[in-house]
Amino acid sequence: MELNQYLEVFIEESKEHLQACNEQLLELEKNPDDLMIINEIFRSAHTLKGMSATMGYEDLASLTHQMENVLDAIRNSRLKTTPEILDVIFMAVDHLEDMVQSIAAGGDGKKNVTETVEKLKLIEKGELVVTSAKPEVAATTAVDTPILSNYDEFELTVLKQSKEQGFGVYEIAIALREDCLLKAARVYMVFEVLEKIGEVIKSSPSVDQLEEEQFDQEFSVTIVSKENPEDIKGMIMKVSEVVKTEVKSLEFSELSNVTELEVHSINDNSEVQSDDPSLISSAPADRPQVEEKKNNGKQNNSNKTIRVNIERLDILMNLFEELVIDRGRLEQISKDLENTELTETVERMSRISGDLQNIILNMRMVQVETVFNRFPRMVRQLARDLNKKINLEIVGAETELDRTVIDEIGDPLVHLLRNSVDHGIESPEERRTKGKYEEGTVVLRAFHSGNHVFIEIEDDGAGISKEKVLKKAISKGIITEQAAAGFTDKQAYELILSSGFSTAEKISDISGRGVGLDVVKNTIESLGGTISIDSKENKGTIFSIQLPLTLSIISVMLVEIQKEKFAIPLSSIIETAIIKDSEIMNAHNQKVIDFRGKVVPLVFLKDIFEVPSELVEDHFHSVIIVRKGDKMAGLIVDSFIGQQEVVLKSLGNYLTNVFAISGATILGDGQAALIVDCNALIK
Amino acid sequence: MAEMLVSDLKVIVFQLNDKEYAVPVEQVKSIEKIMHITRVPHTYSFVKGVMNLRGVVTPLIDLRVRFGLEEQAYSESTRVIIVSVEDKEVGLIVDGANDVIDIPSSMIEPPPVIVGITAEGFINGVANLDKRLLIVIDLVNILETDEINAL
């Protein structure tokens, strides 16, 4: 199908619209009366509906439509925004997200959403009692109240008056044959028939759309007529190529249920535009206007960007990596040849490719916002589930990170946020007794510092109790009692990141299912990052994650062990040194050295990596001091080769989880060298 | 056209210990001479290491070791057959590879039961072509590492 080529765009845009819905809904929760926000949501929902209908995803379209109806009701002040209504809308958005996900994954985007649709309908019916503040109560009484919503006021008046004058109000659903070629002509004929027997009040799609054949096979028309339904049906059926005609007599109480679906979709188009100016002018504060300006600004910006498939960027990156490898080789050759002209050219090329590298890396940078933007929703839901009051502040969402990091960082952050919300922030009662504001605050902060990006999650909750943590760790056999005595606060806090640890006494399904924060720690370390915790009891906790800016090109120290070359990431190296045999001491079967007043355990990489011994051992050892958090270790190698920028490559899907090896790189001479994962070497 | 595809299996023929083996051509990406191998510690004995294959770090499996045959030093004729199965891409080190032939599928018989125990799971079938015995290998099983992990 030719629609396939639009599928990608459809999925992307749907995601954007859903995200916009999510964000605006959260805003709406804060300012329930702000019509501008509702308009924004409405517009997103409306576009989404249109797109999904065009693409043939009926479930998606119908759910969006139902949601739109509720939004419309809110917009026209027939409904008041309440948390309950928002919950249902949020639920609907969730379903929509699932559907889009399913479509993106190659599915058909079908999902059983009848429950949500029912709920939305119920809410919408609640609109009927304008005066009632509580729509869920209204829902039960709604049925026998006359509707005012589905037809605009003028149409309603007409319908009512016709009714009073003894006309029948009928909604007629008409289906044309699938192979009907001149649909517009048939529509015209149907209308001609109808106009002879009565008056056409409304049609869905609108007459214009019908004339332009912008409908599938079915359309519906609302007419007032004195004829009886059977005769009307018979007359319409006489028009050729009409396969089905259903005539329903409408009572006013029914109107909402039966016809609203169709009728609304017509109204929407025209209303969105026509309503806007008036809304802006009538809006209570100047805030909406500011927002409007913001939006305009956004639109201008978006014109200057293009969408590029991430795959293409990856290919570009891969090609550039090849270039970096050859660059290394060229640099080597020019050094060996000592030809000035060659050296100059190579240097120039190196500089240019350096710039190119920066640009390509920057292109792959993604704002952390793409990860952060789903958190407000999540925290809101969690807070509601846990009956807590939580305000999530996001700072520095525009901070940029490499896409590879972005892809991985989501889950750990979800985990940490859940942890903060569940275990960190106390219940409102508890907070009150502690003299804090009932509403807890969780701050999610991202910022750049040097070659790293920091992400912090700070809460003003209960903090971590050192005693509790130590007691727990001892009881779980993670540490011994003697060791516990010497633990600093920080060391103790970090225990909660070790596997098999979960301090919450109560297991909730928010966090604490045994898979604890150790997973978070592992993920972050596998990304080349670190995580640290700081906490004050009853004041709150800060989880601080440090991440490298990029993962694909890293600086390493190349070393030689016997005849093999290994690369050690510069990010974990503190310094290098040469030590004598006599400086090595023994402590508990562990060789250590005294390094600037600290006892540092030694790791003989030759043994760890089982390097075949071919060369005689020296009395001098080259040692690289590496660190992981506060811990250090000295890696013994045979010689240092030097520092180099290398391209990090994986060992492929066949070799996964090789101990202490995080990947490989290709050196200037074309050989592959393994990259040492220092984190795995320090326990 | 479709019949042709069904009836003929195009294979690359390679040697191990004077025996001839065959691997379907569509699973083979290229055949390379042996290059510098970087040893990878702590992995299976049959994984000789990784090689730089035009910028892609490719793991190498010594098929002799994988099949339980004795190891032999690599020579001029030693070849690496780069194969790709599912999402995995690896190189198979073999004694030599120099032939591409079509085997009519009717000539392929299921593996005989008496074949050596180690190699049994790695064989898809045996083809008898003019007194030439070709063993069609089962790449999926050869690359499967789950059973080894379990041990």
Chai-1 contact restraints between the chains, C-beta under 6 A:
chainA,res_idxA,chainB,res_idxB,connection_type,confidence,min_distance_angstrom,max_distance_angstrom,comment,restraint_id
A,E322,B,G55,contact,1.0,0.0,6.0,A-B,restraint_1
A,F609,B,P41,contact,1.0,0.0,6.0,A-B,restraint_2
A,E610,B,P41,contact,1.0,0.0,6.0,A-B,restraint_3
A,K649,B,V57,contact,1.0,0.0,6.0,A-B,restraint_4
A,L651,B,V57,contact,1.0,0.0,6.0,A-B,restraint_5
A,G652,B,P59,contact,1.0,0.0,6.0,A-B,restraint_6
A,G652,B,E89,contact,1.0,0.0,6.0,A-B,restraint_7
A,N653,B,D87,contact,1.0,0.0,6.0,A-B,restraint_8
A,N653,B,K88,contact,1.0,0.0,6.0,A-B,restraint_9
A,Y654,B,P59,contact,1.0,0.0,6.0,A-B,restraint_10
A,Y654,B,K88,contact,1.0,0.0,6.0,A-B,restraint_11
A,Y654,B,V90,contact,1.0,0.0,6.0,A-B,restraint_12
A,L655,B,P59,contact,1.0,0.0,6.0,A-B,restraint_13
A,V658,B,V40,contact,1.0,0.0,6.0,A-B,restraint_14
A,V658,B,H42,contact,1.0,0.0,6.0,A-B,restraint_15
A,V658,B,T43,contact,1.0,0.0,6.0,A-B,restraint_16
A,F659,B,H42,contact,1.0,0.0,6.0,A-B,restraint_17
A,A664,B,V50,contact,1.0,0.0,6.0,A-B,restraint_18
A,A664,B,V57,contact,1.0,0.0,6.0,A-B,restraint_19
A,I666,B,N52,contact,1.0,0.0,6.0,A-B,restraint_20
A,G670,B,N52,contact,1.0,0.0,6.0,A-B,restraint_21
A,Q671,B,H36,contact,1.0,0.0,6.0,A-B,restraint_22
A,A672,B,T38,contact,1.0,0.0,6.0,A-B,restraint_23
A,A672,B,V50,contact,1.0,0.0,6.0,A-B,restraint_24
A,A672,B,N52,contact,1.0,0.0,6.0,A-B,restraint_25
A,A672,B,V57,contact,1.0,0.0,6.0,A-B,restraint_26
